[in-house]
Amino acid sequence: MHASFSSLLIIFAAGLWAGTQNTLAGGGSFITFPALLLVGLNPLAANMTSCIALFPMQITAALAGRTLLSDVGTLKFRQLFIISCIGGIGGALLLMNTPVSIFAKLVPWLVLFATSVFAWGSFRKKPLHAAHDLSPMTLSIIQGGIAIYGGYFGGGIGFLMLAALTLAGVAIRSAAANKNFLAMAMNASAVAIFAFSGQISWIAVLALGLGGVGGGLIGSWMMHRVPEKGLRAFVVAIGAALTVWLFLR
C-alpha cells in the first residue's frame, strides 16, 4: 500500500466510522474491509489488517462485560474460551495458507454470508424466553465451527454466537457478554498469528486503530441519540452493495 496522506485519511475516517458503528450496532468490518481494498490492499491483506486494527475495541467490549460471564449448563465458560482460542488459531492458519487469488474469489461469498447473518441477527423476531434446544456437546461443536470461521474471516460471528448461546438457554445479557469475550478470544488467537504475516500494513493498522478509538467515543455519545434499527438497516445496505461490487469487480 502506498501510504499517501489521502490514503491514510480514508483509512482513519473508516476507523472513525467503524468504531462508532461497532459501539452502536456492530458491523464495523463492513466499513474497514472495503476501505482497505480502496486504498490498494489485496483482499487477504485487507482482512488481516482490519482484524488487527479492530482488536483493541474488542478487548474493551469484552472487559466491560466480564462480570456478566456465565457457564452454559454443565459446559463451563472456560471450556468455551478454550474452544474459541483453538478454533481461532485453526481459522487463522487456514487463512494464512490460502493463496491471495483463491481468497479473492471466496471474498464475495464470505461477505454475502456475513451480510445475511447480520441481517438475520438484526431483524429476526427475538424469543421472549430462551429455549433450551442445544446440548452442551452441540454447543461446543457449533462454537468450534464459529471460531474457525471467525479466525478465517469473522463477519457476523457475534450474531451466530448470540443465537447459539440463547438457544442453549443463556439469558440475553450474559449471552452478549459471553459473545464479546469469546469473539475477543478467537480474534486474539488470529491476531497473534497475523502479526507475523508480511501481508499486514502496520501504518493502516495505526490509522484504523486511532480512528476506531475516536469512533468508540463518538458512538458512546450517540448511544441514546441514534435509532439502532435504522443504523442496522444501513449496515445491511452497505454489505449488500459491497457484495454486488465484489462479484462484479
VODO-608354 format. One record per atom (N, C-alpha, C): residue in one letter; x, y, z. Coordinates in steps of 0.02 Angstrom, whole numbers, padded with zeros to 5 digits, always signed. Layout:
BEGIN
aXYZ/...
//
This chain:
BEGIN
m+00041-00060+00000/m+00000+00000+00000/m+00043+00062+00000/h+00026+00110-00043/h+00061+00174-00044/h+00031+00219+00010/a+00070+00233+00062/a+00045+00269+00120/a+00043+00345+00107/s+00001+00365+00060/s-00008+00437+00047/s-00053+00466+00100/f-00052+00533+00105/f-00094+00567+00155/f-00168+00552+00143/s-00187+00552+00079/s-00258+00540+00063/s-00279+00469+00082/s-00234+00420+00071/s-00250+00351+00089/s-00258+00344+00164/l-00212+00375+00202/l-00215+00371+00274/l-00278+00406+00301/l-00297+00460+00267/l-00358+00497+00287/l-00420+00454+00277/i-00421+00419+00220/i-00478+00373+00206/i-00481+00318+00259/i-00423+00290+00275/i-00421+00236+00324/i-00441+00261+00393/f-00416+00319+00413/f-00434+00348+00478/f-00509+00360+00482/a-00537+00388+00428/a-00609+00401+00426/a-00649+00336+00431/a-00624+00283+00397/a-00657+00218+00401/a-00655+00191+00472/g-00597+00200+00506/g-00591+00179+00575/g-00638+00218+00621/l-00644+00283+00608/l-00689+00325+00648/l-00761+00301+00640/w-00779+00288+00578/w-00847+00264+00564/w-00858+00195+00594/a-00810+00150+00584/a-00817+00082+00610/a-00821+00081+00686/g-00781+00122+00718/g-00783+00124+00791/g-00850+00148+00817/t-00878+00199+00783/t-00944+00224+00801/t-00997+00171+00789/q-00993+00139+00732/q-01042+00089+00712/q-01040+00028+00758/n-00979+00005+00775/n-00973-00052+00819/n-01003-00038+00888/t-00993+00022+00912/t-01020+00041+00978/t-01096+00042+00977/l-01125+00064+00921/l-01197+00072+00917/l-01233+00008+00894/a-01204-00027+00845/a-01241-00083+00816/a-01199-00141+00794/g-01134-00133+00785/g-01092-00186+00759/g-01084-00181+00683/g-01043-00224+00655/g-01033-00225+00583/g-00979-00178+00558/g-00933-00159+00601/g-00880-00112+00580/g-00836-00137+00525/s-00827-00203+00521/s-00784-00231+00468/s-00813-00220+00398/f-00879-00207+00394/f-00909-00191+00330/f-00885-00123+00304/i-00856-00083+00348/i-00829-00018+00329/i-00753-00023+00318/t-00718-00055+00366/t-00645-00057+00362/t-00620-00100+00304/f-00653-00156+00291/f-00629-00201+00238/f-00631-00168+00170/p-00688-00139+00147/p-00687-00106+00082/p-00642-00045+00079/a-00635-00009+00136/a-00590+00049+00136/a-00518+00028+00122/l-00498-00028+00152/l-00430-00053+00141/l-00420-00078+00069/l-00473-00107+00041/l-00470-00126-00029/l-00463-00064-00073/l-00499-00012-00055/l-00500+00050-00094/l-00431+00082-00098/v-00392+00077-00044/v-00326+00110-00044/v-00271+00064-00071/g-00291+00004-00095/g-00242-00037-00132/g-00220-00102-00101/l-00246-00119-00042/l-00228-00184-00012/l-00265-00240-00048/n-00232-00298-00054/n-00267-00356-00082/n-00316-00383-00030/p-00366-00424-00049/p-00416-00447+00000/p-00388-00481+00061/l-00335-00522+00051/l-00305-00557+00108/l-00274-00508+00157/a-00235-00461+00131/a-00203-00411+00173/a-00254-00367+00208/a-00307-00349+00171/a-00360-00306+00200/a-00395-00342+00258/n-00409-00406+00250/n-00442-00444+00302/n-00399-00449+00365/m-00335-00465+00357/m-00290-00471+00414/m-00279-00404+00448/t-00268-00352+00408/t-00255-00285+00435/t-00316-00259+00474/s-00375-00270+00446/s-00437-00249+00480/s-00446-00286+00546/c-00431-00351+00546/c-00438-00392+00607/c-00393-00365+00663/i-00331-00349+00647/i-00284-00324+00697/i-00305-00255+00721/a-00325-00212+00675/a-00342-00143+00693/a-00404-00139+00738/l-00453-00184+00727/l-00515-00182+00766/l-00509-00219+00833/f-00453-00254+00843/f-00446-00295+00903/f-00448-00255+00969/p-00416-00197+00974/p-00420-00159+01037/p-00492-00143+01058/m-00535-00128+01009/m-00605-00115+01026/m-00638-00177+01054/q-00620-00236+01028/q-00649-00298+01054/q-00627-00312+01126/i-00565-00295+01141/i-00540-00303+01210/i-00582-00260+01258/t-00594-00198+01237/t-00633-00152+01279/t-00703-00178+01292/a-00736-00202+01238/a-00804-00228+01244/a-00805-00291+01288/a-00754-00334+01281/a-00752-00396+01320/a-00743-00381+01394/l-00696-00338+01411/l-00683-00323+01481/l-00740-00286+01514/a-00776-00245+01475/a-00831-00206+01503/a-00887-00252+01529/g-00895-00311+01499/g-00950-00356+01519/g-00927-00418+01556/r-00866-00417+01581/r-00838-00479+01610/r-00876-00502+01673/t-00909-00457+01709/t-00946-00478+01769/t-01010-00517+01752/l-01031-00515+01688/l-01092-00549+01667/l-01078-00617+01635/l-01015-00637+01632/l-00998-00701+01601/l-01030-00758+01639/s-01051-00809+01603/s-01084-00866+01637/s-01069-00932+01601/d-01075-00986+01640/d-01070-01053+01611/d-01135-01067+01573/v-01133-01120+01532/v-01193-01141+01495/v-01211-01211+01518/g-01252-01216+01569/g-01268-01281+01598/g-01205-01313+01625/t-01191-01375+01603/t-01131-01410+01626/t-01068-01389+01588/l-01077-01349+01535/l-01021-01326+01495/l-00992-01262+01526/k-00932-01265+01552/k-00901-01208+01585/k-00880-01155+01534/f-00881-01092+01557/f-00861-01038+01512/f-00789-01048+01489/r-00745-01071+01534/r-00675-01079+01515/r-00667-01131+01459/q-00714-01180+01457/q-00712-01229+01402/q-00730-01195+01335/l-00781-01152+01336/l-00798-01114+01276/l-00740-01068+01256/f-00706-01040+01306/f-00649-00997+01293/f-00594-01035+01257/i-00578-01095+01282/i-00525-01136+01252/i-00545-01157+01181/i-00608-01177+01172/i-00632-01196+01105/i-00625-01137+01057/s-00641-01077+01080/s-00637-01017+01038/s-00565-01001+01019/c-00519-01009+01066/c-00448-00996+01052/c-00422-01046+01000/i-00437-01110+01010/i-00413-01162+00965/i-00443-01152+00895/g-00508-01139+00892/g-00541-01127+00828/g-00514-01065+00793/g-00501-01012+00831/g-00473-00952+00802/g-00404-00964+00772/i-00364-01004+00806/i-00298-01022+00780/i-00305-01062+00715/g-00351-01110+00716/g-00362-01151+00656/g-00384-01110+00597/g-00431-01064+00607/g-00455-01021+00553/g-00401-00975+00527/a-00361-00948+00574/a-00307-00902+00553/a-00254-00939+00513/l-00236-00999+00534/l-00186-01038+00497/l-00213-01057+00428/l-00278-01072+00425/l-00309-01088+00361/l-00306-01027+00314/l-00319-00968+00342/l-00315-00907+00302/l-00244-00893+00279/m-00196-00903+00324/m-00126-00890+00307/m-00102-00935+00250/n-00134-00993+00244/n-00113-01041+00192/n-00160-01040+00132/t-00203-00989+00128/t-00246-00981+00070/t-00213-00932+00022/p-00199-00951-00040/p-00170-00904-00088/p-00215-00843-00098/v-00184-00786-00110/v-00222-00724-00119/v-00274-00732-00174/s-00255-00765-00229/s-00301-00772-00286/s-00364-00813-00266/i-00354-00864-00225/i-00411-00905-00202/i-00454-00866-00154/f-00422-00831-00107/f-00460-00792-00058/f-00500-00737-00092/a-00471-00706-00144/a-00507-00653-00180/a-00572-00680-00211/k-00570-00744-00233/k-00631-00774-00261/k-00682-00792-00207/l-00657-00807-00147/l-00701-00825-00092/l-00734-00765-00060/v-00700-00707-00062/v-00722-00648-00025/v-00795-00628-00040/p-00816-00624-00104/p-00887-00605-00115/p-00936-00652-00080/w-00921-00716-00079/w-00965-00764-00046/w-00963-00756+00029/l-00904-00742+00057/l-00897-00731+00128/l-00935-00668+00150/v-00930-00615+00110/v-00965-00553+00126/v-01041-00563+00120/l-01062-00601+00069/l-01133-00617+00062/l-01159-00654+00123/f-01121-00703+00145/f-01140-00742+00205/f-01142-00697+00266/a-01090-00655+00275/a-01087-00611+00333/a-01145-00561+00333/t-01161-00534+00275/t-01217-00486+00269/t-01283-00520+00286/s-01291-00581+00262/s-01353-00618+00275/s-01360-00632+00350/v-01305-00652+00382/v-01306-00665+00454/v-01321-00601+00493/f-01291-00546+00472/f-01302-00482+00506/f-01375-00462+00500/a-01403-00469+00440/a-01473-00451+00429/a-01519-00495+00470/w-01505-00560+00470/w-01546-00607+00509/w-01542-00590+00584/g-01482-00578+00609/g-01473-00563+00680/g-01504-00497+00699/s-01506-00449+00653/s-01532-00382+00668/s-01607-00379+00668/f-01639-00417+00624/f-01711-00407+00613/f-01754-00468+00627/r-01724-00525+00646/r-01765-00582+00663/r-01804-00567+00727/k-01859-00601+00734/k-01900-00592+00794/k-01867-00629+00852/k-01850-00592+00905/k-01817-00622+00962/k-01868-00657+01007/p-01853-00716+01031/p-01900-00750+01077/p-01902-00715+01144/l-01960-00717+01176/l-01967-00686+01242/l-01927-00724+01294/h-01923-00790+01285/h-01886-00831+01333/h-01838-00875+01295/a-01780-00884+01323/a-01729-00926+01290/a-01751-00999+01289/a-01744-01030+01232/a-01760-01100+01227/a-01698-01141+01242/h-01709-01202+01266/h-01652-01246+01283/h-01648-01301+01231/d-01630-01281+01170/d-01631-01328+01114/d-01562-01356+01098/l-01509-01331+01129/l-01442-01354+01113/l-01411-01387+01174/s-01386-01448+01164/s-01349-01482+01218/s-01279-01452+01223/p-01244-01462+01280/p-01175-01437+01287/p-01130-01462+01231/m-01137-01526+01211/m-01095-01553+01158/m-01109-01518+01092/t-01174-01508+01076/t-01193-01475+01014/t-01167-01403+01013/l-01174-01369+01071/l-01149-01300+01075/l-01074-01298+01065/s-01038-01346+01093/s-00964-01349+01086/s-00945-01356+01013/i-00981-01399+00977/i-00966-01410+00905/i-00981-01347+00865/i-01039-01316+00880/i-01058-01255+00845/i-01007-01199+00859/q-00988-01192+00923/q-00940-01140+00941/q-00873-01151+00907/g-00853-01214+00901/g-00790-01229+00866/g-00793-01208+00793/g-00850-01222+00760/g-00859-01202+00690/g-00859-01126+00683/i-00894-01091+00729/i-00896-01018+00727/i-00825-00990+00736/a-00787-01020+00782/a-00720-00996+00796/a-00673-01003+00736/i-00679-01059+00700/i-00638-01069+00640/i-00656-01016+00588/y-00722-01006+00578/y-00744-00954+00532/y-00721-00885+00555/g-00723-00874+00622/g-00702-00810+00649/g-00628-00796+00636/g-00586-00847+00644/g-00515-00838+00630/g-00501-00829+00557/y-00545-00857+00514/y-00534-00853+00442/y-00560-00787+00412/f-00621-00767+00431/f-00649-00706+00404/f-00685-00665+00458/g-00735-00694+00490/g-00762-00664+00550/g-00824-00622+00545/g-00846-00604+00485/g-00906-00563+00480/g-00967-00599+00505/g-01004-00569+00553/g-01065-00599+00578/g-01056-00648+00636/i-00995-00655+00663/i-00985-00704+00717/i-01024-00686+00779/g-01034-00622+00791/g-01070-00601+00851/g-01142-00627+00851/f-01175-00620+00794/f-01244-00643+00789/f-01249-00719+00791/l-01201-00753+00761/l-01201-00826+00762/l-01194-00851+00834/m-01148-00821+00872/m-01138-00842+00941/m-01197-00824+00985/l-01225-00765+00974/l-01283-00743+01014/l-01341-00791+01004/a-01352-00811+00941/a-01407-00858+00927/a-01394-00925+00961/a-01333-00951+00955/a-01316-01016+00985/a-01322-01015+01061/l-01297-00962+01092/l-01298-00958+01165/l-01368-00951+01193/t-01410-00911+01160/t-01479-00904+01184/t-01519-00968+01173/l-01505-01003+01118/l-01538-01068+01107/l-01517-01119+01159/a-01456-01110+01186/a-01432-01156+01238/a-01458-01137+01307/g-01496-01082+01311/g-01527-01064+01374/g-01494-01009+01414/v-01446-00973+01384/v-01413-00918+01419/v-01455-00855+01413/a-01464-00819+01469/a-01501-00756+01468/a-01466-00707+01423/i-01504-00662+01391/i-01478-00620+01338/i-01420-00576+01359/r-01423-00548+01421/r-01367-00505+01443/r-01303-00545+01451/s-01309-00604+01482/s-01250-00646+01490/s-01226-00673+01423/a-01273-00689+01377/a-01255-00712+01311/a-01215-00659+01273/a-01236-00596+01280/a-01200-00541+01247/a-01129-00534+01276/a-01123-00540+01342/a-01057-00535+01374/a-01013-00593+01354/n-01041-00654+01354/n-01003-00713+01332/n-00981-00705+01260/k-01027-00681+01218/k-01012-00672+01146/k-00953-00624+01137/n-00954-00568+01172/n-00900-00519+01165/n-00833-00548+01187/f-00833-00585+01242/f-00770-00612+01268/f-00744-00668+01224/l-00789-00710+01198/l-00768-00765+01155/l-00744-00740+01087/a-00776-00686+01062/a-00753-00656+00999/a-00683-00627+01009/m-00671-00596+01066/m-00604-00570+01081/m-00553-00627+01084/a-00573-00684+01113/a-00528-00741+01119/a-00508-00769+01052/m-00557-00780+01008/m-00541-00809+00943/m-00501-00760+00900/n-00515-00696+00907/n-00478-00647+00868/n-00408-00634+00897/a-00400-00643+00963/a-00334-00638+00992/a-00288-00691+00963/s-00316-00751+00955/s-00277-00806+00925/s-00258-00789+00854/a-00306-00762+00816/a-00293-00744+00747/a-00242-00687+00742/v-00250-00637+00784/v-00205-00579+00783/v-00134-00600+00798/a-00126-00646+00846/a-00059-00670+00864/a-00024-00703+00805/i-00063-00734+00761/i-00034-00767+00702/i-00025-00716+00645/f-00076-00674+00635/f-00073-00625+00580/f-00015-00576+00589/a+00003-00562+00652/a+00055-00513+00666/a+00122-00531+00634/f+00131-00595+00619/f+00194-00618+00589/f+00189-00623+00513/s+00134-00602+00486/s+00125-00605+00413/s+00153-00543+00379/g+00184-00553+00323/g+00209-00496+00285/g+00155-00458+00249/q+00092-00483+00253/q+00036-00451+00220/q+00010-00390+00258/i+00027-00384+00322/i-00002-00331+00364/i+00027-00262+00345/s-00017-00213+00338/s+00003-00144+00330/s-00002-00110+00398/w+00054-00102+00432/w+00053-00076+00501/w+00034-00003+00504/i+00049+00035+00453/i+00029+00105+00452/i-00048+00110+00447/a-00077+00063+00410/a-00150+00060+00405/a-00181+00038+00472/v-00148-00009+00506/v-00171-00031+00572/v-00173+00028+00620/l-00120+00069+00618/l-00116+00127+00663/l-00171+00177+00647/a-00180+00193+00583/a-00231+00241+00563/a-00301+00216+00580/l-00315+00152+00566/l-00380+00123+00582/l-00391+00121+00658/g-00339+00102+00694/g-00345+00097+00767/g-00360+00164+00799/l-00325+00216+00778/l-00337+00283+00806/l-00407+00306+00789/g-00428+00294+00727/g-00495+00312+00707/g-00547+00273+00747/g-00533+00209+00760/g-00579+00168+00797/g-00588+00191+00869/v-00534+00213+00900/v-00539+00239+00969/v-00583+00302+00970/g-00571+00346+00922/g-00613+00407+00918/g-00685+00389+00903/g-00696+00341+00859/g-00764+00319+00843/g-00799+00289+00903/g-00762+00252+00944/g-00792+00223+01004/g-00818+00277+01051/l-00780+00332+01057/l-00801+00388+01099/l-00863+00422+01070/i-00862+00431+01004/i-00920+00463+00971/i-00981+00418+00978/g-00971+00352+00969/g-01026+00305+00974/g-01057+00305+01044/s-01015+00311+01095/s-01040+00314+01164/s-01084+00375+01174/w-01063+00431+01144/w-01102+00493+01150/w-01169+00487+01112/m-01167+00452+01054/m-01226+00446+01011/m-01273+00390+01033/m-01253+00351+01082/m-01289+00290+01101/m-01364+00300+01108/h-01383+00355+01140/h-01454+00367+01152/h-01484+00418+01104/r-01448+00433+01051/r-01471+00484+01004/r-01485+00459+00934/v-01465+00397+00920/v-01473+00369+00852/v-01515+00306+00856/p-01567+00299+00814/p-01608+00238+00814/p-01567+00179+00789/e-01560+00127+00831/e-01517+00071+00815/e-01541+00032+00754/k-01607+00024+00747/k-01634-00016+00691/k-01617+00017+00624/g-01620+00083+00622/g-01602+00118+00560/g-01529+00109+00543/l-01486+00110+00595/l-01415+00100+00584/l-01400+00029+00559/r-01435-00019+00588/r-01426-00089+00566/r-01448-00098+00493/a-01503-00065+00475/a-01526-00068+00405/a-01473-00038+00359/f-01440+00015+00381/f-01388+00047+00342/f-01329+00000+00333/v-01311-00036+00387/v-01256-00085+00383/v-01272-00139+00332/v-01334-00164+00333/v-01354-00216+00286/v-01350-00190+00214/a-01371-00127+00204/a-01368-00097+00138/a-01296-00092+00114/i-01250-00073+00159/i-01179-00070+00141/i-01153-00139+00123/g-01172-00190+00163/g-01150-00258+00149/g-01176-00283+00082/a-01238-00267+00067/a-01268-00288+00003/a-01232-00255-00056/a-01219-00189-00049/a-01184-00152-00102/a-01113-00179-00110/l-01080-00193-00054/l-01012-00220-00056/l-01011-00289-00090/t-01061-00330-00075/t-01065-00397-00106/t-01071-00391-00181/v-01116-00348-00205/v-01126-00339-00277/v-01061-00314-00309/w-01029-00265-00277/w-00966-00237-00304/w-00912-00290-00309/l-00907-00333-00257/l-00855-00384-00257/l-00867-00437-00309/f-00930-00453-00322/f-00946-00502-00375/f-00933-00473-00444/l-00940-00407-00452/l-00932-00376-00518/l-00861-00354-00533/r-00820-00343-00482/r-00753-00314-00494/r-00706-00364-00528/
//
